[in-house]
Amino acid sequence: MKQNRSLFRRFLKVHFLFIFLPPIVLIFFSAFVGVSDTHEKDLHTANLFYVTVLLFGFIIVAFVILSWLFFLKLQKRLARLQEVMSSSAKNNSFPKPISVQADRMDEIDQLGSSFNSMIQQLEDSRKRAYEEEMLRHRLIANLSHDLRTPLTILRGHVTKLNKESMSLEGQNSLTEINHTITRVGDLMDDLLTYTLLTSGKHPFGPVSTDIGRLVRASVAAWYPVFEEKEIQLDVDLPADETFYWEADPTWMTRVLDNLFQNIIRHAAEGKYANIVVDVEKEQIIVADRGPGMDNSSYERGAGIGLSTSNYMLKKMKLKADFTSNENGTKVAIGRA
């Protein structure tokens, strides 16, 4: 950016003209103006002394006043710029452009112009990011919707083939195909849910929620599934004690569903699930004896669901701490 005027040079120019120029004029005047006799010379010397004292007093006063006015104006301009920046930080938004005098363009105006350019670039970047995010959400939603039709057709053909006579190996292959179709459908549901959550289209209504009662209802709903998989269920859900979180009951139920579903899918071989409501620590603890989260099957299948659960918990000002090894996985949900 081309610099038109310098604030520092203007400061030096003004102080030179009004402070340093008068003494120089006085010196030259005294040097070239003579006197005729001793009495007039003494009088002239006395007058020159008082004039010099007054002049230096004027210089000091002028220096203080001019410096004070200069830096007061400078402070006001910098304070205006600082106010714009601080207000944007408090409101968590981009600041508005500040006014710049194009005819002056000293160092502070150049700083303001650069600040305005930075704001414009950030606004353009945010707009592009928002458009790309909306495009991605629409693409995922459309793909999730469009893939349901071929999956439904595949499931229909699998149902027809199940009615045909075939070898045991063929029956096992059809069972695996049907399981894979179900898994793909569940993944699409998880992906669509996560997309709706991150785009702000999933309703969120936090209320004071009885956590003990909510966990008991979720465990009761999943109990037949654990029993079918022959998973030993070890629960510690106090009936006479509870605690409350400001949470969305539907979202909390979805989080627990995801944890229970991961036990069924990836830790069923451990044949054990432990579900605890710790009233004293205000925590929900879910543990299993599966192969752990480092197992490739767990990593491949639990990513989207866990991302959705973590997003929901963060929105409700909660967090999930995972402890996992080859002997099992433990999840403790508590306040963030």
C-alpha positions as a printed Julia matrix, in Angstrom:
336×3 Matrix{Float64}:
   0.0     0.0    0.0
   1.39    3.38  -0.96
   1.92    5.69   1.99
   0.69    9.22   1.3
   1.41   10.97   4.61
   3.37   10.02   7.69
   1.91   10.57  11.15
   5.36   10.73  12.72
   6.64   13.24  10.16
   3.62   15.46  10.76
   4.3    15.3   14.49
   7.94   16.41  13.97
   6.95   19.13  11.52
   4.41   20.74  13.86
   6.78   20.64  16.84
   9.61   22.09  14.79
   7.55   24.98  13.49
   5.99   25.97  16.82
   8.79   25.05  19.25
  12.21   25.06  17.63
  11.71   27.8   15.06
  11.24   30.74  17.54
  14.58   30.18  19.34
  16.38   30.03  16.0
  14.77   33.3   14.95
  15.75   34.89  18.27
  19.37   33.78  17.92
  19.65   35.17  14.43
  17.93   38.39  15.52
  20.36   38.85  18.44
  23.37   38.15  16.28
  22.6    40.69  13.56
  20.98   43.48  15.58
  23.61   45.65  17.43
  23.38   48.42  20.11
  25.09   51.9   20.3
  26.14   52.41  23.91
  26.75   50.51  27.1
  23.51   51.51  28.79
  21.44   50.42  25.84
  23.56   47.27  25.58
  22.88   46.41  29.23
  19.21   47.16  28.76
  19.16   45.09  25.65
  20.89   42.23  27.49
  18.34   42.36  30.3
  15.46   42.46  27.87
  17.0    39.61  25.91
  17.29   37.58  29.12
  13.62   38.04  29.99
  12.57   37.39  26.43
  14.65   34.23  26.42
  13.08   33.07  29.71
   9.6    33.8   28.41
  10.42   32.13  25.12
  11.67   28.96  26.74
   8.63   28.97  29.02
   6.47   29.28  25.95
   8.4    26.44  24.31
   7.85   24.13  27.27
   4.14   24.96  27.52
   3.68   24.65  23.77
   5.54   21.35  23.71
   3.33   19.91  26.44
   0.09   21.2   24.89
   0.91   20.12  21.35
   2.15   16.72  22.48
  -0.94   16.23  24.63
  -3.28   17.2   21.77
  -1.39   15.0   19.32
  -1.38   11.9   21.5
  -4.96   12.5   22.63
  -6.09   12.42  19.02
  -3.89    9.39  18.39
  -5.34    7.63  21.45
  -8.91    8.29  20.29
  -8.25    6.81  16.87
  -6.55    3.72  18.33
  -9.3     3.34  20.94
 -11.92    3.37  18.18
 -10.06    0.6   16.37
  -9.63   -1.39  19.6
 -13.32   -0.98  20.44
 -14.35   -2.47  17.1
 -12.05   -5.47  17.64
 -13.12   -6.11  21.25
 -16.84   -5.81  20.5
 -16.54   -8.45  17.79
 -14.75  -10.8   20.22
 -17.49  -10.35  22.83
 -20.29  -10.96  20.32
 -18.42  -13.87  18.69
 -18.86  -12.31  15.25
 -16.82  -10.53  12.64
 -16.32   -6.8   13.31
 -17.73   -4.14  11.03
 -15.33   -2.21   8.77
 -14.02    1.03  10.25
 -14.06    4.39   8.49
 -10.82    5.41   6.77
  -9.94    8.86   5.41
  -8.57    8.13   1.97
  -7.19   11.64   1.5
  -5.0    11.38   4.61
  -3.86    7.72   4.74
  -1.3     7.94   7.5
  -0.05    4.86   9.4
  -3.25    4.42  11.43
  -5.46    4.78   8.37
  -3.33    2.2    6.6
  -3.77   -0.09   9.6
  -7.54    0.45   9.4
  -7.52   -0.24   5.66
  -5.59   -3.48   6.21
  -8.03   -4.37   8.99
 -10.98   -3.82   6.62
  -9.32   -5.99   3.96
  -8.8    -8.76   6.51
 -12.47   -8.58   7.53
 -13.56   -8.83   3.9
 -11.34  -11.85   3.32
 -12.69  -13.56   6.45
 -16.27  -12.84   5.39
 -15.62  -14.3    1.94
 -13.96  -17.38   3.46
 -16.83  -17.92   5.88
 -19.36  -17.56   3.08
 -17.52  -20.11   0.93
 -17.21  -22.52   3.88
 -20.92  -22.18   4.62
 -21.87  -22.83   1.0
 -19.57  -25.87   0.85
 -21.01  -27.19   4.13
 -24.59  -26.8    2.88
 -23.64  -28.53  -0.38
 -22.08  -31.41   1.56
 -25.16  -31.75   3.77
 -27.48  -31.8    0.76
 -25.26  -34.36  -0.98
 -25.23  -36.68   2.05
 -28.99  -36.33   2.54
 -29.66  -37.07  -1.13
 -27.3   -40.05  -1.14
 -28.87  -41.47   2.02
 -32.29  -41.16   0.44
 -31.33  -42.47  -3.0
 -29.49  -45.54  -1.65
 -32.55  -46.78   0.21
 -34.3   -47.89  -3.0
 -31.54  -50.27  -4.22
 -31.15  -51.62  -0.66
 -34.87  -52.34  -0.51
 -34.66  -54.13  -3.87
 -31.7   -56.19  -2.68
 -33.53  -57.16   0.49
 -36.53  -58.23  -1.6
 -34.36  -60.52  -3.74
 -32.74  -61.97  -0.62
 -36.21  -62.74   0.76
 -37.15  -64.51  -2.49
 -33.94  -66.54  -2.53
 -34.56  -67.63   1.07
 -37.67  -69.41  -0.16
 -35.68  -71.36  -2.72
 -33.95  -74.62  -1.93
 -30.18  -74.25  -1.73
 -27.17  -75.56   0.08
 -26.22  -74.65   3.61
 -23.38  -72.54   2.26
 -25.83  -70.6    0.11
 -28.12  -70.03   3.1
 -25.17  -68.69   5.1
 -24.25  -66.35   2.24
 -27.82  -65.0    2.08
 -27.81  -64.46   5.82
 -24.56  -62.52   5.56
 -25.94  -60.47   2.66
 -29.07  -59.65   4.64
 -26.94  -58.67   7.65
 -24.78  -56.43   5.45
 -27.85  -54.72   3.96
 -29.12  -54.02   7.47
 -25.73  -52.69   8.49
 -25.52  -50.36   5.48
 -29.03  -49.08   6.26
 -28.02  -48.37   9.85
 -24.89  -46.56   8.7
 -26.95  -44.38   6.37
 -29.3   -43.57   9.25
 -26.35  -42.61  11.44
 -24.84  -40.5    8.66
 -28.13  -38.72   8.0
 -28.64  -38.08  11.72
 -25.14  -36.65  12.06
 -25.71  -34.42   9.02
 -28.98  -33.1   10.45
 -27.33  -32.49  13.81
 -24.37  -30.54  12.47
 -26.6   -28.46  10.18
 -28.84  -27.47  13.11
 -31.95  -29.18  11.69
 -32.33  -31.75  14.45
 -34.61  -30.44  17.25
 -32.85  -29.84  20.55
 -34.89  -29.23  23.7
 -32.9   -29.43  26.94
 -34.95  -29.88  30.1
 -34.23  -30.99  33.65
 -34.02  -34.77  33.14
 -34.14  -37.54  35.73
 -31.08  -39.51  34.6
 -31.72  -42.56  36.8
 -35.22  -42.99  35.37
 -34.03  -42.44  31.79
 -31.26  -45.06  32.07
 -33.66  -47.61  33.62
 -36.08  -47.11  30.73
 -33.3   -47.56  28.15
 -31.97  -50.71  29.83
 -35.49  -52.16  30.0
 -35.96  -51.52  26.27
 -32.65  -53.19  25.39
 -32.91  -56.07  27.87
 -34.53  -58.53  25.39
 -31.75  -57.87  22.88
 -29.02  -58.53  25.46
 -30.87  -61.67  26.53
 -31.14  -62.88  22.93
 -27.39  -62.45  22.46
 -26.81  -64.3   25.77
 -25.02  -61.28  27.24
 -24.87  -61.21  31.03
 -26.28  -57.87  32.15
 -24.85  -56.46  35.38
 -26.75  -53.31  36.34
 -26.55  -50.94  39.31
 -29.47  -48.52  38.96
 -30.54  -47.07  42.33
 -34.31  -46.81  42.57
 -34.48  -44.38  45.48
 -31.63  -42.06  44.41
 -31.08  -40.07  41.25
 -29.65  -36.86  39.83
 -30.71  -34.41  37.14
 -29.03  -33.03  34.04
 -30.17  -30.2   31.8
 -30.37  -32.45  28.76
 -32.59  -33.46  25.87
 -34.18  -36.82  26.84
 -34.4   -37.93  23.21
 -30.74  -37.16  22.62
 -29.66  -38.9   25.83
 -31.66  -41.96  24.85
 -29.98  -41.91  21.44
 -26.54  -41.77  23.09
 -27.34  -44.78  25.28
 -28.8   -46.63  22.29
 -25.54  -46.1   20.43
 -23.45  -47.45  23.35
 -25.69  -50.51  23.78
 -25.7   -51.11  20.04
 -21.9   -51.04  19.95
 -21.83  -53.72  22.67
 -24.16  -55.92  20.62
 -22.21  -55.42  17.39
 -18.62  -55.38  18.56
 -18.4   -56.76  22.1
 -21.0   -59.54  22.13
 -18.25  -62.16  22.29
 -17.4   -60.96  25.8
 -20.92  -62.0   26.93
 -20.96  -59.24  29.55
 -22.27  -55.7   29.95
 -22.09  -53.52  33.04
 -24.4   -50.48  33.34
 -24.1   -48.21  36.38
 -25.69  -44.94  37.47
 -23.27  -43.36  39.94
 -25.37  -40.85  41.86
 -22.46  -39.59  43.97
 -20.25  -38.75  40.96
 -23.23  -38.0   38.7
 -22.02  -40.36  36.01
 -23.4   -43.03  33.7
 -20.97  -45.91  33.25
 -21.25  -48.52  30.49
 -18.64  -51.28  30.27
 -18.12  -54.51  28.34
 -15.57  -57.32  28.01
 -15.16  -57.15  24.26
 -11.93  -56.9   22.21
 -11.6   -53.14  22.78
 -11.8   -50.12  20.53
  -8.45  -50.86  18.9
 -10.06  -53.87  17.29
 -10.5   -53.24  13.55
 -14.15  -54.33  13.58
 -14.98  -51.82  16.31
 -13.18  -48.97  14.58
 -14.82  -49.72  11.25
 -18.34  -49.8   12.59
 -18.56  -47.34  15.46
 -17.11  -44.14  13.96
 -20.23  -42.31  12.79
 -22.32  -43.37  15.78
 -19.68  -42.25  18.26
 -19.23  -38.95  16.43
 -22.97  -38.38  16.64
 -23.0   -39.24  20.36
 -20.03  -36.98  21.11
 -21.69  -34.11  19.25
 -24.92  -34.57  21.22
 -23.06  -34.76  24.54
 -21.05  -31.64  23.78
 -24.23  -29.77  22.9
 -25.69  -30.81  26.27
 -22.45  -29.74  28.04
 -21.56  -33.35  28.83
 -18.64  -35.55  27.85
 -17.79  -39.23  27.45
 -14.46  -40.58  28.72
 -13.39  -43.83  27.02
 -11.06  -46.4   28.55
 -10.36  -49.33  26.27
  -7.92  -52.25  25.99
  -7.97  -55.89  24.89
  -9.99  -56.77  28.01
 -12.92  -54.47  27.24
 -14.19  -50.93  26.96
 -15.51  -48.57  29.62
 -17.42  -45.37  28.92
 -18.1   -42.82  31.67
 -20.56  -40.03  30.8
 -20.5   -36.95  33.05
 -20.53  -33.19  33.08
 -18.03  -31.46  30.81
